[in-house]
Amino acid sequence: LSPDSQKCINSINILKQTIQKRLEKNPDISDMKELIDIQPSDLTGEDLYRMKSLKNAPPEFMVRWYDVYDVVDPISEYIFRGNLHLTKYELMSVYVDLLGKKIHMYISSISEAVKKANHPVHKKIFDSIKFYSAPIKTSEKLSSTDFPPCVNAAFNGVSAGTRNYAITVLLTSFLSYARVSPSPKVFDRDFNIELQEKEIEILLKEIIPMIFEAGERCDPPLFKDQPIERENVFYHLGFGLTSSPSVRDFGRSKWYLPPNCSKIRENAPSLCHPDEFCRKKFYQITDKEKASNLIKAAEKRGKKSLGEKILEIIEKHNTVEKMSSALNVSEREIEKQLNVLIKNNIVGYRGITNPLMYYIRKKKSL
């Protein structure tokens, strides 16, 4: 029962998810007060208006900043007179994260005694936990030829106006996930990513140096100009507030996902220059029953229309270009048939809305 083992971390995460769901159904502030000092928000006037604008909802509660500093993001939160002002939903999230931290501290305090006890029930518990998370294979070495234009721009260095967002927010998250967890599953809120020690070491020994090198290519160099941004990089990678991260530190803060395309356009529009792959549409069957009936009917007739042929191959050939090549039909004809299938709610499509999905899809298409 090592407190820093992946199984222990996963068990705490499962408990946190369960508590979060129960609180969402029946929020009880009085129970939370046993762990944290919660007071009604005292914001008024312009400060209250500013908070409403930021959160799209009025803050109802406030907690002391120093009680929760290591379970919230200090960059995105609004701190006033030493207090953090929260909506009810935000308060529940902070409470759950703080409870998880307390549980981790408790396990740390008893871990040696539990190891000595060596009770067989421990193995049964932790063996069951592994079914709630699945490891993602470490990817191959990164190649900038598979990066989206926004990431390549950040990687090559940007000017002062977009440095912080490009390096600390976009590049840090993208490089880390693209290297060790290149899977759409990371966007699933219920999916627990299980990193092995060697993968955490990749973040420390390979990804962090790449981020710092990109920062040095900025004008002026980001980390020379703002040394504190080094710690922000560690924080966004999940190592907590530290100036010297280690493998054991991973999990002390949230490991941030890459921002989606709309966020990049909003916060750093100069980075967004979509290429042809950015605009690609990836098609999929949306009504499997209808599609199956059409294919079966075509087989009985002994003749298949272009639309029915598309339905047969769409799973493996999900772009217009691939369908055109597989069926030896012009892209224009493929698009016409796809529009008919979409109109009849049999087929739909997805575009690329996140730089990580660009990378994943481009690697898969090669």
C-alpha positions in Angstrom: 0.0 0.0 0.0 2.5 2.6 -1.1 0.8 6.0 -1.0 2.4 7.1 -4.2 1.7 3.9 -6.2 -0.6 4.1 -9.2 -3.1 1.7 -7.6 -3.4 3.8 -4.5 -3.8 7.0 -6.6 -6.5 5.3 -8.7 -8.4 4.1 -5.6 -8.4 7.7 -4.2 -9.6 9.0 -7.6 -12.5 6.5 -7.7 -13.5 7.5 -4.2 -13.4 11.2 -5.2 -15.6 10.6 -8.2 -18.1 8.7 -6.1 -18.3 11.6 -3.5 -18.5 14.2 -6.3 -21.5 12.5 -7.9 -23.3 12.1 -4.5 -22.7 15.8 -3.7 -24.1 16.8 -7.0 -27.3 14.9 -6.2 -27.5 16.1 -2.6 -25.1 19.0 -1.8 -24.7 19.2 2.0 -22.5 22.2 3.0 -22.7 21.3 6.7 -20.8 18.1 6.1 -18.1 20.0 4.2 -17.5 22.3 7.1 -16.0 19.5 9.1 -13.0 19.6 6.7 -12.8 23.2 5.7 -13.9 26.6 7.0 -16.7 27.8 4.7 -18.3 31.2 4.9 -20.9 33.0 2.8 -19.2 35.2 0.1 -18.9 38.8 1.2 -18.2 40.2 -2.3 -20.1 43.4 -3.2 -20.2 46.1 -5.8 -17.7 46.0 -8.6 -15.9 42.9 -7.2 -19.2 40.9 -7.2 -19.9 42.1 -10.7 -16.5 41.0 -11.9 -16.9 37.6 -10.4 -20.3 37.1 -12.0 -18.8 38.0 -15.3 -15.9 35.5 -14.9 -17.9 32.6 -13.6 -21.3 33.3 -15.3 -22.8 32.7 -11.8 -22.6 34.6 -8.5 -20.1 33.2 -5.9 -22.0 31.9 -2.9 -19.2 30.8 -0.6 -15.6 31.8 0.3 -12.8 29.8 1.8 -9.4 30.8 3.1 -6.8 30.7 0.3 -4.1 29.1 2.4 -6.5 26.2 3.3 -6.8 25.1 -0.3 -3.8 26.6 -2.2 -2.5 23.2 -3.3 -5.7 21.8 -4.7 -6.8 24.7 -6.9 -5.2 26.5 -9.9 -3.7 29.8 -8.6 -3.4 31.2 -12.1 -7.1 31.0 -12.9 -8.7 31.7 -9.6 -9.7 35.2 -8.2 -8.4 35.8 -4.7 -9.7 38.8 -2.7 -8.5 39.7 0.8 -7.0 36.2 1.2 -10.2 34.4 0.4 -11.2 32.3 -2.6 -14.8 33.0 -3.7 -16.6 30.0 -5.2 -19.9 28.9 -6.6 -21.6 25.8 -5.1 -20.3 23.5 -7.8 -16.8 24.9 -7.5 -16.9 24.4 -3.7 -17.9 20.8 -4.1 -14.9 20.2 -6.5 -12.5 21.9 -4.0 -13.9 19.9 -1.2 -13.5 16.6 -3.0 -9.9 17.4 -4.0 -9.0 18.5 -0.5 -10.6 15.3 0.9 -8.5 13.3 -1.6 -5.4 15.0 -0.3 -6.3 14.3 3.3 -6.9 10.6 2.4 -3.5 10.4 0.7 -1.8 11.9 3.8 -3.6 9.4 6.1 -2.5 6.5 3.9 1.1 7.8 4.0 0.9 7.8 7.8 -0.2 4.2 8.1 1.5 2.7 5.0 4.4 1.1 6.9 2.0 -0.6 9.4 -0.2 -1.9 6.6 2.8 -3.3 4.7 3.8 -5.2 7.8 0.3 -6.6 8.3 0.3 -8.1 4.8 -3.4 -8.9 4.9 -4.8 -10.8 1.9 -7.8 -8.5 1.6 -5.4 -5.7 0.4 -4.5 -7.6 -2.7 -8.2 -8.3 -3.6 -9.0 -4.6 -3.2 -6.2 -3.4 -5.4 -6.6 -6.1 -8.0 -10.2 -4.9 -8.4 -9.1 -1.3 -8.9 -7.1 -2.0 -12.0 -10.3 -2.6 -13.9 -11.3 1.1 -13.5 -8.2 2.3 -15.3 -6.3 1.2 -18.3 -2.7 2.0 -19.2 -2.1 3.8 -22.5 1.0 2.7 -24.4 3.8 5.1 -24.6 4.0 6.6 -28.1 6.9 6.8 -30.4 9.3 9.8 -30.3 7.5 13.0 -31.2 7.8 14.4 -34.7 7.0 18.0 -35.5 5.7 17.0 -38.9 2.6 15.6 -37.2 2.1 18.7 -35.0 -0.8 21.1 -35.9 0.2 24.6 -37.0 -0.6 26.2 -33.7 1.8 23.9 -31.8 4.5 24.3 -34.4 4.2 28.0 -34.1 4.6 27.7 -30.3 7.4 25.2 -30.6 9.4 27.5 -32.8 9.1 30.4 -30.4 6.7 33.3 -30.3 6.7 37.0 -29.3 6.0 38.5 -25.9 2.3 38.9 -26.4 1.5 35.2 -26.6 4.6 33.6 -24.9 2.9 32.5 -21.7 -0.1 31.0 -23.2 1.8 29.4 -26.1 4.5 27.8 -24.0 3.0 27.2 -20.5 -0.6 26.3 -21.5 -0.6 25.0 -25.0 2.9 23.5 -25.6 3.3 22.0 -22.1 0.0 20.1 -22.2 0.3 19.1 -25.9 3.8 17.7 -25.8 3.2 15.8 -22.6 0.0 14.1 -23.7 1.2 13.5 -27.3 4.3 11.8 -26.0 3.0 9.5 -23.2 -0.8 9.4 -23.6 -1.8 9.9 -27.3 -5.3 8.6 -27.0 -8.8 10.1 -27.3 -9.6 8.4 -24.0 -7.9 11.2 -22.1 -10.8 13.5 -22.9 -13.2 11.1 -21.0 -13.8 12.5 -17.5 -14.3 9.0 -16.1 -11.1 7.7 -17.5 -8.2 7.4 -15.1 -4.8 7.7 -16.8 -2.2 5.3 -15.4 1.3 6.4 -15.9 4.2 4.2 -15.1 7.4 5.5 -13.6 9.2 5.3 -16.9 6.5 7.5 -18.5 6.8 10.1 -15.7 10.6 10.1 -16.3 9.9 10.9 -20.0 8.0 14.0 -18.9 11.0 15.0 -16.7 13.9 14.1 -18.9 12.5 14.6 -22.4 9.4 16.8 -22.4 10.4 19.5 -19.9 13.7 20.2 -21.7 11.8 20.5 -25.0 9.4 23.1 -23.4 12.3 25.1 -21.9 14.1 25.1 -25.3 10.9 26.4 -27.0 10.7 29.1 -24.3 14.3 30.1 -25.1 13.3 30.5 -28.8 10.7 33.2 -27.8 11.4 36.9 -28.2 12.4 37.7 -25.6 13.3 34.3 -24.1 10.4 33.4 -21.8 12.1 31.7 -18.8 14.9 34.3 -18.6 12.4 37.1 -18.7 9.9 35.3 -16.3 11.7 32.6 -14.2 8.4 31.8 -12.3 7.0 30.4 -15.5 9.2 27.3 -15.0 7.2 26.4 -11.9 4.0 27.0 -13.8 5.1 24.5 -16.4 5.7 21.9 -13.6 2.3 22.7 -12.1 0.5 22.3 -15.4 2.3 18.9 -15.9 0.9 17.6 -12.6 4.0 18.0 -10.4 2.5 20.6 -8.1 4.1 23.9 -6.9 7.8 23.0 -7.0 11.0 24.3 -8.5 12.6 20.8 -8.7 10.1 18.1 -9.7 10.7 14.4 -9.2 8.8 11.2 -10.1 7.2 11.1 -6.6 5.7 14.6 -7.1 3.6 13.6 -10.1 -0.1 13.8 -9.2 0.3 16.7 -6.7 -1.6 19.0 -9.1 -3.9 18.5 -12.1 -2.2 17.4 -15.3 -3.8 19.8 -17.7 -5.2 18.7 -21.1 -4.4 20.7 -24.2 -6.9 23.6 -24.7 -9.4 23.1 -27.5 -9.2 25.1 -30.8 -11.8 27.7 -29.7 -9.8 28.5 -26.6 -6.6 28.9 -28.6 -8.4 31.2 -31.0 -9.8 33.2 -28.1 -6.6 33.5 -26.1 -3.9 33.4 -28.8 -5.4 34.1 -32.2 -2.0 34.7 -33.8 -1.3 31.0 -33.3 -4.3 29.8 -35.2 -3.6 29.3 -38.9 -5.5 26.2 -39.9 -4.1 23.9 -42.6 -5.9 21.4 -44.8 -5.8 18.7 -42.1 -7.4 21.0 -39.6 -10.4 21.4 -41.8 -10.8 17.6 -42.5 -14.1 15.9 -41.7 -14.1 12.4 -40.2 -17.3 10.5 -41.0 -19.0 7.8 -38.9 -22.3 5.9 -38.8 -24.7 7.5 -36.4 -27.6 5.0 -36.8 -26.2 1.5 -37.0 -29.6 -0.2 -37.3 -30.5 1.8 -40.4 -27.1 1.3 -41.9 -27.2 -2.5 -41.2 -30.7 -2.8 -42.8 -29.6 -1.0 -45.9 -26.5 -3.2 -46.4 -28.6 -6.4 -45.8 -31.2 -5.2 -48.3 -28.5 -4.5 -50.9 -27.0 -8.0 -50.4 -30.4 -9.6 -51.0 -30.8 -7.6 -54.2 -27.3 -8.5 -55.3 -26.5 -4.9 -56.2 -25.2 -2.1 -54.0 -25.5 1.6 -54.5 -22.7 4.0 -53.9 -24.3 5.0 -50.6 -24.4 1.4 -49.4 -20.8 0.8 -50.5 -19.8 3.8 -48.4 -21.6 2.4 -45.3 -19.6 -0.8 -45.7 -16.2 0.9 -45.7 -16.8 4.0 -43.6 -15.4 2.5 -40.4 -11.9 2.0 -41.9 -12.1 4.8 -44.5 -13.6 7.7 -42.7 -12.5 10.7 -44.9 -13.7 11.7 -48.4 -10.2 11.1 -49.7 -9.9 7.6 -48.3 -13.4 6.6 -49.6 -12.6 8.0 -53.0 -9.4 6.0 -53.2 -11.0 2.7 -51.8 -14.0 2.9 -54.2 -12.3 4.5 -57.2 -15.0 7.2 -57.3 -14.5 10.9 -57.5 -14.4 12.9 -54.3 -17.3 15.0 -55.6 -19.6 11.9 -55.9 -18.5 10.7 -52.5 -19.5 14.0 -51.0 -22.9 14.0 -52.7 -23.7 10.6 -51.3 -22.4 11.5 -47.8 -24.7 14.5 -47.8 -27.7 12.2 -48.6 -26.7 9.9 -45.7 -26.3 12.8 -43.4 -29.7 14.2 -44.4 -31.3 10.9 -43.5 -29.5 10.8 -40.1 -27.5 7.7 -41.0 -24.1 9.3 -41.1 -22.5 12.2 -39.2 -19.0 13.7 -39.0 -16.6 15.3 -36.6 -14.1 17.9 -37.2 -10.8 18.5 -35.4 -11.5 20.6 -32.3 -8.3 20.0 -30.3 -4.6 20.0 -31.2 -4.1 16.7 -29.6 -6.8 15.1 -31.7 -5.1 16.6 -34.8 -1.9 14.8 -33.8 -3.7 11.5 -33.0 -5.7 11.5 -36.3 -2.7 12.5 -38.4 -0.5 9.8 -36.9 -3.3 7.3 -37.6 -3.8 8.4 -41.2 -0.1 7.9 -42.1 
